[in-house]
């Protein structure tokens, strides 16, 4: 059971829920939405395999490719290439000073995927890209101590920011804020929003850090 929870944690269910709200806001059709979710899961699998954290259960080596190919067949947008490139650049986070740019690549990922659905004349893909960049930076503040041990060079580490207790919760708050923003672009009832936020908060600590 513990291993199952570990695998579920690696999927970052809280982030997938937020992502679903974003895809609904983008008015993605079923194929596009499932394709985008599969692409994101494929990225997460590749990230976990590449980083190989000792506190997370090992995933089968080729599983990421299965998700990426399945997602690509459903998503069917040229932005797929931008997503793949940005995903790879993000996985370099542990190397030298690549950690500084990692929030940017997460922002580019989301900008491309949402833009491929909505086009780029609306505010949503740009807002999604910027807020994802900001939220990922908040994650770096949350992980200051862990990232130092892993010798990463993220923005707060380069700036020599001292870890504060509040930082442990800052990314979690960011997830809630972005979910509310995505929801504001939809016609979903507030009850759905509340269920989504509760699920995000209850699954957040499934991911071992």
C-alpha positions in Angstrom: 0.0 0.0 0.0 2.8 2.4 0.8 4.3 1.8 -2.6 1.0 2.6 -4.3 0.8 5.8 -2.4 4.3 6.7 -3.4 3.4 6.1 -7.1 0.3 8.3 -6.7 2.3 11.0 -5.1 4.7 11.0 -8.1 1.6 11.8 -10.3 1.1 15.0 -8.2 -2.7 14.6 -8.2 -3.2 18.1 -6.7 -1.5 19.6 -9.8 -3.5 17.4 -12.2 -6.7 18.6 -10.6 -5.5 22.2 -11.1 -4.6 21.3 -14.7 -8.1 19.9 -15.3 -9.7 23.2 -14.2 -7.3 25.0 -16.6 -8.2 22.8 -19.5 -11.9 23.4 -18.8 -11.2 27.1 -18.8 -9.5 26.7 -22.2 -12.6 24.9 -23.5 -10.6 21.9 -24.6 -12.5 19.1 -26.1 -12.3 15.6 -24.6 -9.5 14.4 -26.9 -7.4 17.6 -26.4 -7.9 17.4 -22.6 -7.0 13.8 -22.3 -4.1 14.3 -24.6 -2.8 17.2 -22.6 -3.1 15.3 -19.3 -1.3 12.3 -20.8 1.5 14.5 -22.0 1.8 16.0 -18.6 1.9 12.6 -16.9 4.5 11.5 -19.4 6.6 14.5 -18.5 6.3 13.7 -14.8 7.3 10.1 -15.4 10.4 11.1 -17.4 11.3 13.7 -14.7 11.1 11.1 -11.9 13.1 8.5 -13.9 15.8 11.1 -14.8 16.1 12.6 -11.3 15.9 9.2 -9.6 15.1 10.4 -6.1 15.9 7.7 -3.5 12.8 8.5 -1.5 10.5 7.8 -4.5 9.7 4.3 -5.9 11.3 3.6 -9.3 9.1 3.8 -12.4 9.5 1.4 -15.4 12.1 3.0 -17.7 9.9 3.3 -20.8 6.6 4.2 -19.3 7.0 8.0 -20.0 7.2 7.3 -23.7 3.9 5.4 -23.7 2.2 8.4 -22.1 3.9 10.9 -24.4 3.0 9.0 -27.6 -0.6 8.5 -26.4 -1.0 12.1 -25.5 0.5 13.3 -28.8 -2.0 11.2 -30.8 -4.9 12.9 -29.0 -3.5 16.4 -28.6 -2.5 16.8 -32.3 -1.1 20.3 -32.2 2.3 21.6 -33.3 2.8 23.1 -29.8 3.5 19.5 -28.8 7.1 20.1 -30.0 7.5 23.2 -27.8 6.1 21.2 -24.8 8.6 18.4 -25.4 11.5 20.8 -25.7 10.5 22.7 -22.6 9.9 19.5 -20.7 13.4 18.3 -21.5 15.0 21.6 -20.5 13.2 21.5 -17.2 14.6 18.0 -16.4 18.1 19.5 -16.5 17.3 21.3 -13.3 19.9 19.4 -11.3 22.7 20.3 -13.7 24.9 23.4 -13.0 22.8 26.5 -13.1 19.9 25.1 -15.1 17.8 25.3 -11.9 17.6 29.1 -12.3 15.6 28.8 -15.5 13.5 25.8 -14.5 10.4 27.9 -13.6 10.6 29.5 -17.1 10.4 26.1 -18.8 7.3 25.1 -16.8 5.7 28.3 -17.8 6.5 27.7 -21.5 5.1 24.1 -21.2 1.7 25.4 -20.1 1.7 28.4 -22.4 2.2 26.1 -25.4 -0.3 23.5 -24.4 -3.1 26.0 -23.6 -2.2 28.2 -26.5 -2.5 25.2 -28.9 -6.1 24.9 -27.8 -7.2 28.5 -27.4 -4.8 30.4 -29.8 -2.7 33.3 -28.6 -5.1 36.2 -29.0 -6.8 35.6 -25.6 -5.3 36.2 -22.2 -5.7 32.7 -20.8 -2.6 31.0 -22.3 -0.3 33.9 -21.3 -1.8 34.2 -17.8 -1.4 30.4 -17.4 2.2 30.5 -18.5 3.1 33.4 -16.2 1.3 32.0 -13.2 2.8 28.6 -13.7 6.3 30.2 -13.8 5.5 32.1 -10.5 4.0 29.0 -8.9 7.0 26.9 -9.8 9.3 29.5 -8.3 7.2 29.2 -5.1 8.0 25.5 -5.2 11.7 26.3 -5.3 11.2 28.4 -2.1 9.4 25.4 -0.5 12.3 23.1 -1.4 15.2 25.3 -0.4 16.6 22.8 2.1 16.1 19.7 0.0 17.5 21.4 -3.1 20.6 22.5 -1.2 21.3 18.9 -0.2 20.9 17.9 -3.8 23.3 20.8 -4.8 20.8 22.5 -7.1 21.1 26.1 -8.2 17.6 27.5 -8.0 16.7 31.1 -7.7 16.3 31.2 -3.8 19.5 29.3 -3.4 21.5 31.7 -5.7 19.9 34.6 -3.7 20.9 32.9 -0.5 17.4 33.1 0.9 17.0 31.7 4.4 14.3 29.0 4.6 11.3 30.1 6.7 8.6 27.8 8.1 6.0 29.7 5.9 7.8 28.6 2.7 6.6 25.0 3.4 3.1 26.1 2.6 3.7 28.8 -0.1 3.4 26.5 -3.1 0.3 24.8 -1.7 -1.3 28.2 -1.4 -0.2 29.0 -5.0 -2.1 25.9 -6.2 -5.3 27.0 -4.6 -4.9 30.5 -6.0 -4.4 29.3 -9.6 -7.3 26.8 -9.4 -9.6 29.7 -8.3 -8.3 31.8 -11.2 -8.9 29.0 -13.8 -12.4 28.4 -12.3 -13.2 32.1 -12.8 -12.9 31.5 -16.6 -15.5 28.7 -16.5 -19.2 28.4 -15.7 -18.7 25.7 -13.2 -20.6 26.0 -9.9 -18.7 27.0 -6.8 -19.4 23.6 -5.3 -17.2 22.0 -8.0 -14.4 24.5 -7.1 -14.6 23.7 -3.4 -14.5 19.9 -4.1 -11.4 20.5 -6.3 -9.6 22.5 -3.7 -10.4 20.0 -1.0 -9.0 17.2 -3.2 -5.9 19.2 -3.9 -5.2 19.9 -0.3 -5.9 16.3 0.8 -3.6 14.8 -1.9 -0.8 17.4 -1.6 1.3 15.5 0.9 1.1 12.3 -1.0 4.2 13.5 -2.8 7.3 12.7 -0.8 9.8 15.5 -0.7 
